[in-house]
Amino acid sequence: MAGSELTNVKSPRVKAARRLTKRAFRDQDRRFLAEGPQAVREALKLEGVPLELFSTADAELRHPELITEATLKGVPVHRASGEVMAELSQTVTPQGLVAVCKLVHVPLDEALQGTPRLVAVLAHVRDPGNAGTVMRAADAAGADAVIFTDASVDPYNGKCVRASAGSLFHLPVVIGAPVSAAVRQLKERGLRVLAADGAGKHTLDDVDLTGPTAWIFGNEAWGLPEEILSEADDVVRVPIYGQAESLNLAAAAAVCLYSSARAQRVP
């Protein structure tokens, strides 16, 4: 650990990192904050993505392997006081580790290179916790990409990054693609585009998911607008066998993505 402990919350280094809690500054600086040991661990696996690491003395003792790895990879590590970490953290109980990282998203064309078989599209999704959880589910299901359309939450939002549990660093993520452009390219790549909606005429039990598939997931409160539903090849709902009125967005997305993943893998 080089240098003395950072204790001044108004120091230029701390202020430069703190400003990344705002989307406008993330976009301007092309950087974001990854908080917690899991996010830091996954960020360190990508060459050139982590730019610096802030760590409390307690976090050094709990996660020495991350400090060592960062140091070996030439990532500057700054010991931070509790007050400084509280400034950088976006959680009620800071975990003592915050990395400043380069933005990792890619253009739509790049994300869809090759032969993608499973893609998640987030259209008008506004809740960062839900969005991050969908990224995590897509990663776990073996998806090839996650597309955030132009009306969706910023995946670099602190809550979204934490909810992704490191999956933001695992698979291609696209930001700001218009829905129509994303749907058009997905179809050109040979994927069947399915809209997940509670009003769908067909259920997961009715549709053939063995082929390459892209799922569109909509807003938590009002679902998908008619213009998006009309662009999909089919509108599909998750069947409700019990008495629950519905599933929340992240749960429904996980069910849909895993249904496709299983169908594509079963002989």
C-alpha positions in Angstrom: 0.0 0.0 0.0 1.8 3.1 -1.2 1.5 6.5 0.3 -0.3 7.8 3.4 -4.0 7.3 4.2 -6.4 9.5 2.4 -8.4 11.4 5.0 -9.5 14.6 3.3 -12.9 14.1 1.5 -12.2 17.3 -0.4 -8.9 16.2 -1.9 -8.8 16.2 -5.7 -8.4 12.4 -6.0 -11.4 11.8 -3.8 -13.5 14.4 -5.6 -12.6 13.0 -9.0 -13.8 9.6 -7.9 -16.9 10.9 -6.0 -18.2 12.7 -9.1 -18.6 9.3 -10.8 -21.7 8.7 -8.7 -23.4 11.0 -11.2 -24.2 9.7 -14.7 -23.3 13.0 -16.5 -19.8 12.8 -15.0 -19.5 9.0 -15.8 -20.3 9.8 -19.4 -17.9 12.7 -19.5 -15.0 11.0 -17.8 -15.7 7.5 -19.4 -15.3 6.0 -15.9 -17.5 4.5 -13.2 -17.2 3.1 -9.7 -17.3 -0.6 -8.9 -17.9 -1.2 -5.2 -17.4 -4.3 -3.1 -15.0 -7.3 -3.2 -17.0 -9.2 -5.8 -17.1 -6.3 -8.3 -13.4 -5.5 -7.7 -12.4 -9.1 -8.1 -14.1 -9.4 -11.5 -12.9 -6.0 -12.7 -9.3 -7.0 -12.0 -9.7 -10.0 -14.4 -10.0 -7.5 -17.3 -6.7 -5.9 -18.4 -6.7 -2.2 -18.3 -10.3 -1.8 -16.9 -9.5 -1.0 -13.2 -7.7 2.3 -13.0 -7.3 2.7 -9.3 -8.5 1.1 -6.1 -9.5 2.7 -2.8 -9.4 0.4 0.3 -9.8 0.9 4.0 -7.3 -0.7 6.4 -9.9 -3.2 7.5 -10.7 -4.2 3.9 -7.0 -4.8 3.3 -7.0 -7.3 6.1 -10.2 -9.0 4.9 -9.2 -9.1 1.2 -5.4 -9.2 0.9 -5.5 -11.1 -2.3 -7.3 -8.3 -4.1 -4.8 -5.7 -2.9 -1.9 -8.0 -4.0 -3.5 -8.6 -7.4 -4.1 -4.9 -8.0 -0.6 -4.1 -7.0 0.9 -6.8 -9.3 -1.2 -5.5 -12.2 0.0 -1.9 -11.7 -3.3 -0.6 -10.4 -2.7 2.2 -7.9 -4.1 1.3 -4.5 -5.0 4.1 -2.0 -5.7 3.5 1.6 -8.8 5.5 2.5 -10.2 6.5 5.9 -13.7 5.6 6.9 -14.8 9.1 6.1 -13.4 9.0 2.6 -14.9 5.6 1.9 -18.3 6.8 3.1 -18.0 9.6 0.5 -17.2 7.1 -2.3 -19.6 4.4 -1.2 -23.2 4.3 -2.4 -24.3 1.8 0.3 -25.5 2.3 3.8 -22.7 0.0 5.1 -19.6 0.4 2.9 -17.6 -2.7 2.2 -14.3 -0.8 2.2 -13.4 -1.4 -1.5 -14.1 0.9 -4.4 -12.5 0.7 -7.8 -12.4 3.3 -10.5 -12.9 1.5 -13.8 -13.1 2.3 -17.5 -16.5 1.9 -19.1 -16.8 -1.5 -20.6 -19.8 -1.4 -22.9 -19.5 -2.2 -26.6 -21.3 -1.1 -29.8 -24.4 -3.2 -30.9 -22.6 -4.6 -33.9 -19.7 -5.9 -31.8 -22.0 -7.4 -29.2 -23.8 -9.4 -31.9 -20.7 -10.7 -33.7 -20.5 -14.4 -34.4 -23.5 -16.6 -33.8 -25.4 -15.3 -30.7 -28.0 -17.7 -29.4 -29.4 -15.9 -26.4 -29.7 -12.2 -25.8 -31.5 -10.1 -23.2 -32.9 -6.7 -24.2 -34.0 -4.2 -21.5 -36.5 -1.7 -22.9 -37.6 1.2 -20.6 -36.3 -0.7 -17.6 -35.7 2.0 -14.9 -35.0 0.2 -11.7 -31.2 -0.3 -11.3 -31.6 -3.2 -8.9 -33.8 -5.1 -11.4 -31.5 -4.2 -14.3 -28.4 -5.5 -12.5 -30.2 -8.7 -11.5 -31.3 -9.3 -15.1 -27.6 -8.9 -16.1 -26.7 -11.5 -13.5 -29.4 -13.9 -14.6 -28.4 -13.4 -18.3 -24.8 -14.2 -17.4 -25.7 -17.2 -15.4 -27.9 -18.5 -18.2 -25.0 -18.2 -20.7 -26.4 -15.3 -22.7 -24.3 -13.8 -25.4 -25.1 -10.1 -24.7 -27.3 -7.7 -22.8 -28.8 -4.7 -24.6 -29.9 -1.6 -22.6 -32.1 0.4 -24.9 -32.0 4.2 -25.0 -34.8 4.7 -22.5 -33.4 2.3 -19.9 -31.4 2.9 -16.7 -27.6 3.4 -16.9 -25.9 0.0 -16.2 -23.1 1.9 -14.5 -25.5 3.2 -11.8 -24.0 2.0 -8.5 -26.9 -0.1 -7.5 -27.0 -1.7 -10.9 -23.3 -2.6 -10.8 -23.7 -4.1 -7.3 -26.8 -6.1 -8.3 -25.0 -7.5 -11.3 -22.5 -9.2 -8.8 -19.7 -8.8 -11.3 -21.6 -9.9 -14.4 -21.2 -6.5 -15.9 -17.6 -7.5 -16.5 -18.4 -10.9 -18.0 -20.5 -10.4 -21.1 -21.0 -7.8 -23.8 -23.2 -5.0 -22.7 -24.7 -2.4 -25.1 -26.0 1.0 -24.0 -28.4 3.4 -25.6 -29.5 1.3 -28.6 -32.9 2.2 -30.1 -35.3 -0.7 -29.7 -36.1 -0.8 -33.4 -32.4 -0.9 -34.3 -31.7 -3.6 -31.8 -34.7 -5.7 -33.0 -33.7 -5.3 -36.6 -30.1 -6.4 -36.1 -31.2 -9.3 -33.9 -33.5 -10.6 -36.6 -30.8 -10.1 -39.2 -28.6 -12.3 -37.1 -31.2 -15.1 -37.1 -32.6 -14.7 -33.6 -36.3 -15.0 -32.9 -37.3 -11.9 -30.9 -39.8 -12.6 -28.1 -41.4 -10.0 -25.9 -42.0 -11.0 -22.3 -45.4 -9.6 -21.3 -48.1 -10.6 -18.9 -50.7 -10.1 -21.6 -49.0 -12.5 -24.1 -51.2 -14.9 -26.0 -48.8 -17.7 -25.5 -47.0 -19.0 -22.4 -43.5 -20.4 -22.0 -45.1 -23.9 -22.1 -46.4 -23.2 -25.7 -43.3 -21.8 -27.5 -40.4 -23.5 -29.1 -37.2 -22.1 -27.5 -34.7 -24.4 -29.1 -33.5 -21.9 -31.6 -31.5 -18.6 -31.2 -33.7 -16.3 -29.1 -33.7 -12.7 -27.9 -36.0 -11.7 -25.0 -37.3 -8.1 -24.6 -38.1 -7.2 -21.0 -40.1 -4.0 -20.3 -40.7 -1.5 -17.6 -41.4 -2.7 -14.1 -44.7 -0.8 -13.8 -46.3 -0.7 -17.2 -44.5 -3.4 -19.2 -43.9 -3.0 -22.9 -45.6 -0.4 -25.1 -47.6 -1.6 -28.1 -45.1 -0.3 -30.7 -42.4 -2.6 -29.1 -44.8 -5.6 -28.8 -45.7 -5.2 -32.5 -42.0 -5.5 -33.5 -41.5 -8.8 -31.7 -42.0 -12.2 -33.4 -44.2 -13.3 -30.5 -45.4 -12.0 -27.1 -45.0 -14.6 -24.4 -46.0 -14.7 -20.7 -44.7 -16.6 -17.8 -47.4 -19.0 -16.6 -48.7 -18.5 -13.1 -49.6 -21.8 -11.5 -50.3 -20.5 -8.0 -52.1 -17.5 -6.6 -49.5 -14.8 -7.1 -50.7 -12.0 -9.3 -47.4 -11.8 -11.2 -43.6 -12.1 -11.0 -41.4 -9.0 -10.8 -39.2 -8.1 -13.7 -36.0 -9.8 -12.6 -37.7 -13.0 -11.6 -39.6 -13.2 -14.9 -36.5 -12.5 -16.8 -34.6 -15.2 -15.0 -37.4 -17.7 -15.8 -37.4 -16.8 -19.5 -33.7 -16.8 -19.9 -33.2 -20.1 -18.2 -36.1 -21.6 -20.2 -34.3 -20.7 -23.4 -30.9 -21.8 -22.1 -32.3 -25.2 -21.1 -34.2 -25.7 -24.3 -31.1 -25.0 -26.3 -29.0 -27.5 -24.3 -31.4 -30.4 -24.0 -30.8 -32.9 -26.9 
